[in-house]
Amino acid sequence: MGIPPMVGMQIAGSISAFRRRYPGVQLKISEFGSLTVQQAVLSGGLDIALRALPIDAELPLNTLELMRHPLCVLPPRSARWLNRTSLTLAELAQHPLLILNEEFSLNRQLMKAFQRQGVMPDIAQRSAQWDFLAAMVQADMGLAILPEPICQRLDKQALLWLPLESEL
C-alpha cells in the first residue's frame, strides 16, 4: 500500500486496527508522494495507494474518497496576519510561497489553480517535508500552503493558519 507522508499520520490508527484484526496479513507500506504512489499502482509495483484527488480521468484507476480536508495558509504569528480571517490565491501570489514539491499532487493542483486565477506565484521553496516548510515560515522566508490536519500539529505559539479561499 502506498501512502503519501501527510496521509500517514491520519491513518496510523486504521493501520494498527487492521494489523490487530488481520494478524496473518502482511501489510507492506511504501511512503512516497501522491504522484509516485499513483505511478507505482499503474506499473504494478503496488496494489493500492492513497492519494489526494482529483486524478486524471483518463487513467485506468478506480477511486474512492476517504476524507476531505481544507487547505490552509501558514503565515508567521505576527501582527501583520493576526487580524486576517482567510487569504485568496491572488493575495498569496504577492508573497514568497513555500509549497510541497512536484512529487505531491497538491503542488500540481496549486499551480493549476493559480493559472486559472491568472496569477503567477512566487515560489521561494519546494520541499517534501511539511515540517521544513513550517520552519521556513518561522524563519520568515514566506507563507506555506498545507492541509489543515498538518497545520493542527504545528506550534500554535509560533505559527497560525488561515483558510485558503479556493476551490481546492
C-alpha positions in Angstrom: 0.0 0.0 0.0 1.4 3.4 -1.0 0.7 6.4 1.2 1.9 10.0 0.9 3.8 11.2 4.1 1.0 13.6 5.1 -1.6 10.8 4.9 0.3 8.5 7.2 -0.4 10.4 10.4 -4.1 10.4 9.6 -4.4 6.7 9.0 -1.9 5.3 11.5 -4.8 4.2 13.8 -6.5 2.5 11.0 -3.4 0.6 10.0 -2.9 -0.5 13.6 -6.5 -1.7 13.8 -6.1 -3.6 10.5 -3.0 -5.4 11.8 -4.7 -6.4 15.0 -7.8 -7.6 13.2 -5.9 -9.5 10.5 -2.6 -10.6 12.1 -1.9 -13.1 9.3 -2.0 -10.5 6.6 1.4 -8.9 5.7 0.8 -5.2 5.0 3.8 -3.6 3.3 3.6 0.2 3.3 5.5 2.4 0.9 5.7 6.1 1.8 6.1 8.4 -1.2 4.4 11.5 -2.7 1.0 11.1 -4.3 2.2 11.0 -7.9 4.9 8.4 -7.1 2.5 6.0 -5.3 0.0 6.5 -8.2 2.6 5.6 -10.7 3.6 2.5 -8.6 0.0 1.3 -8.8 -0.1 1.9 -12.6 3.1 -0.1 -13.1 2.1 -2.9 -10.8 4.5 -2.2 -8.1 1.7 -1.5 -5.6 -1.7 -3.0 -5.3 -3.4 0.1 -3.7 -2.5 3.7 -2.9 -3.9 6.6 -1.0 -3.5 10.0 -2.6 -5.2 13.3 -3.0 -8.0 13.7 -5.5 -8.6 14.5 -8.3 -6.7 12.2 -10.6 -6.6 12.3 -14.3 -9.9 10.8 -15.5 -8.1 9.0 -18.4 -6.0 6.9 -16.0 -7.2 3.3 -15.6 -7.7 3.7 -11.8 -10.7 3.4 -9.5 -11.1 6.0 -6.8 -12.9 6.3 -3.6 -12.9 9.5 -1.5 -12.0 8.6 2.1 -11.5 12.0 3.6 -11.6 15.7 2.7 -9.6 18.5 4.3 -9.4 22.2 3.5 -6.1 23.9 2.6 -4.7 26.5 4.9 -2.1 29.2 4.5 0.6 29.2 7.2 2.0 32.6 8.0 4.2 33.5 10.9 2.3 34.6 14.1 2.9 38.3 13.7 0.7 41.5 13.9 0.6 41.6 10.1 -1.5 38.4 10.0 -3.4 38.3 13.3 -6.5 40.1 12.1 -6.8 38.1 8.8 -9.6 35.5 8.6 -8.6 34.0 5.2 -6.4 34.5 2.2 -7.0 34.1 -1.6 -4.7 32.8 -4.3 -4.4 36.3 -5.7 -3.2 37.6 -2.3 -0.8 34.7 -1.9 0.8 35.5 -5.3 2.1 38.7 -3.8 4.2 36.8 -1.2 7.0 34.3 -1.4 5.5 30.8 -1.1 6.7 27.6 0.5 5.0 24.6 -1.0 5.3 20.8 -1.3 7.5 19.7 -4.2 6.4 18.3 -7.5 6.1 14.7 -6.1 2.9 15.8 -4.4 -0.4 16.2 -6.3 -1.1 19.3 -4.2 1.7 21.1 -6.0 0.1 20.4 -9.4 -3.3 21.4 -8.1 -2.0 24.7 -6.7 -0.2 25.6 -9.9 -3.3 24.9 -11.9 -5.4 27.0 -9.5 -3.0 29.9 -9.8 -3.1 29.6 -13.6 -6.9 29.6 -13.6 -6.8 32.8 -11.5 -4.4 34.4 -14.0 -1.7 35.0 -11.3 1.9 33.8 -11.2 3.0 32.6 -7.7 6.5 33.5 -6.3 7.7 30.0 -5.3 10.5 30.6 -2.8 11.0 26.9 -1.8 9.6 23.5 -2.5 10.1 20.6 -0.1 8.8 17.1 0.5 8.8 17.8 4.3 6.0 19.8 5.8 7.9 20.4 9.0 10.7 22.0 7.0 8.2 24.3 5.3 6.8 25.3 8.7 10.3 26.0 9.9 10.9 28.2 6.9 7.7 30.1 7.7 9.0 30.6 11.3 12.3 31.9 9.7 10.2 34.5 7.8 11.0 33.0 4.4 7.4 33.1 3.1 4.0 31.6 3.5 3.3 27.9 3.3 0.2 26.1 2.0 -0.7 22.9 3.7 -3.7 20.7 4.5 -5.5 21.6 7.7 -4.6 18.4 9.6 -0.9 19.2 9.2 -1.4 22.7 10.4 -3.2 21.5 13.5 0.0 19.6 14.5 2.2 22.8 14.4 3.3 25.1 17.3 0.3 27.4 17.8 2.5 29.8 19.7 4.9 30.4 16.8 2.5 29.9 13.8 -1.1 30.4 12.8 -3.1 29.1 9.9 -5.7 30.8 7.9 -8.2 29.2 5.5 -7.3 29.4 1.8 -10.3 30.8 -0.2 -10.1 28.5 -3.2 -12.0 25.7 -4.9 -9.2 23.3 -4.0 
